[in-house]
Amino acid sequence: MNSAPILRLPPEILDAILSLIEAHVDLLSFALAGRACASFAVPRHTQYRILRIRHSRPELWEHLAHRADLSNFILHVHISDKNTQLQPDRIPHTLVKPLTTQERSYDLETIRIENICRTIRHMRSLRTFVWEFHMRPPYKPTICVQHEDSILQALSQNSHLESFALIGPFGYHAPSYRSDPESQKYPLWHFRNMRSLNLSSDAWVNPAISPHVHRLLSNNPELEHLQIPLEFPDLKNLSFPCLKHLKLLLLTGASAAASERADERCLRFIASHTSIEKLFWFPVGGLNMSPNALPNLKGLITSTHVVKCLASVGEPPSTPTTSLSFATFQRQLLPSIPEDPTEVLEGSSVVPSSSGSLQRPIEDLYINHVDARSLVDIHRRFMDSTSLRRLKLDRFSHLDDLCRVGDVFSRIIWLSLPGRPSSYDSEPVKLDDLYRMLSHFPSLEVLRGPIVWEAVNQDNDKMHFAIMRLAQILPYLRELDHSTFDKRRKAVNRIVLQWEFITQRVPKQPVKPEMGGVAQAQASVNDPEQDTSAEKDEQLVKFPFGGNQK
């Protein structure tokens, strides 16, 4: 008999306990405790938490449809088209048997859809379902619209589902509000109790369909995350007391008058939701936002004009003009404010500055076309400098401006920079100047952008030594961009640094490794969203750029 008390429990009780463990690393830790633990966890739990599929895989859906006990453990499902390769497939394989069904292609697809629906009904622990399709016509998410409806119908009946995303050409066949005034004929309208909803399709802004979407959103008042087209006409009439994350995307394009109306609707919606913590919004035209809006903001991806409004001390500026730069606006309206870095604890209240402007605890920031100097000059009017952790900059005029950014935002751990200064005839920065600038970011963990590669003139050998030097300057650095672009994943490849201690071994007298010292840094080229854990140890190499080993 096993000595561990937990292993003496009935298998169904132990299954129920393990089903509460979501993190893959925790399941592996349990499995490594012994053979008996491994027999319970692998593959029954380790392979049945996340399902990420880019291909049809009828054999997998047949397996899951007939194994309700395993489908019940799945928490997150992500289905995408075969060309969407931002992340690799993640599917169970140990217990899946080859498909033996010999039917015509249409019948086989019908059987696959039926198995998907059965599997969804078995997923009593399902929390997240993402269905995205980005391929252009004549390709469609399903062979016929009835298949789309069947999957959505099964999902609408899953009472545990909290997060749902429908991205792509879905919903075009939904009956209009005139022919379906009760919103009963398209299964999406039946979704309830959602915490997160992503509706990224221009079908939802169709005037004949938008009343259905309004009813759907009204039936989910507890939404915390919402992504919806900026052009959605009924946005201003909705209310979500718990809303934290809002993403508004322009999908269809609009005339100047329509753009002004869309901005006004979005502005009224944002102004009435002070609970918003993360906002993605690029208004099409001008707007008149109050400087007291968004008091709890922690993440902001937006245009210059939104920040001008948030940072204004009097009346917000009028419709922006292309000739008025951010720095000019700052000099005309705002006096400079001395820095006073203080720790902002999570959950603390937002405190106004002496000028009356809100010091929002913004952690993630990207302002389109704002240079480093302008950000430093204006930031005290709308945010607290000690809260910022992740920053993306499009422009900088001089490295000294970036040094000031590092001094002001001293807790940055993620930084994205362009390759060279923004002047027309600018030269790449010199390596020594780059090292000096980056030393102002002592907590940096991730460096994005081509600035290092520009400094070494795309030379692989120089890049080897630059990485080793960066490892000395930035003790927490773990990732930076590679020079190559992955066309399949549509993203730049990444270099991952692995820190190791080296023990010097003397015969008969082993020496302990130095504490606090880094003896070696290794780099590897990894896929943009690929896990860099022990699963990819075989990719780690000392010199991954093709240069001569020194």
Secondary structure, 3 states (H helix, E strand, C coil): CCCCHHHHCCHHHHHHHHCCCCCHHHHHHHHCCCHHHHHHHCCCCCCCCEEEECCCCHHHHHHHHHCHHHHCCCCEEEECCCCCCCCCCECCCCCCCCCCCCCCHHHHHHHHHHHHHHHHHHCCCCCEEEEECCCCCCCCCCCCHHHHHHHHHHHHCCCCCCEEEEECCCCCCCCCCCCCCCCCCCHHHHCCCCCEEEEECHHHHCCCCHHHHHHHHHCCCCCCEEEEECCCCCHHHCCCCCCCEEEEECCCCCCHHHHHHHHHHHHHHHHCCCCCCEEEECCCCCCCCCCCCCCCCCEEEECHHHHHHHHCCCCCCCCCCCCCCHHHHHHHHCCCCCCCCCCCCCCCCCCECCCCCECECCCEEEECCCEHHHHHHHHHHCECHHHCCEEECCECCCHHHHHHHHHHCCCCCEEECCCCCCCCCCCCCCHHHHHHHHCCCCCCCEEECCHHHHHCCCCHHHHHHHHHHHHHHCCCCCEEEEEEEECCCCEEEEEEEEEECCCCEECCEECCCCCCCCCEEEEEEECCCCCCCHHHHHHCECCCCCCCCC
